Amino acid sequence: MMVVVMENKILQLLMENGQVSMNKDIFPVLLDEFGDMPLNEQTYELAGNFVEQLLCVVYAAGINVVCVPQFSGEPQTGTLFVNDIVYKVVE
């Protein structure tokens, strides 16, 4: 029987840095994993499922995280944007 160990970059970064950024950390992992695939609904669903699986492993490892949106805005129009999502370890 062969055991395959999959690297969990989200778990690794959370353990090293105490947080991960969707833009700076998770999107590069997705590009490495799905960069050769066509950009369509199926790929988007696979990418979402992939991130969910990695985050479930974080949970199973007993690491509690919160998801914190990072905002910016356009004062002239009163528009609010989510620039990034940061997952932070809660101790």
Steps between C-alpha positions, in 0.01 A plus 500: 500500500632844407427804714495840333562799723365824363665823599266748667649842436219673691570293812873555462465878469254521789743312721795716390338845479176477696303618196452453126380746239265398222683726253861449607494138614199300382465628142862400417427150632192485276702614199755226564226241534256613228705734278499262202124451507250707303328780693140381517231407752642150556847635579355763734308230686808277523708791633235583761481136608880483517521801733215361711684167537821677605309709756325187634841345563592816696185450707571128547850592623332696780599843371226759544490778245283800429442648157559876501411710195743780409307804377571803287265745345431791274402795723361704209239237419465341843595162353653232722718220358642181643867509394603177664391233745746409775466183704650555847578244769299553817673393819 
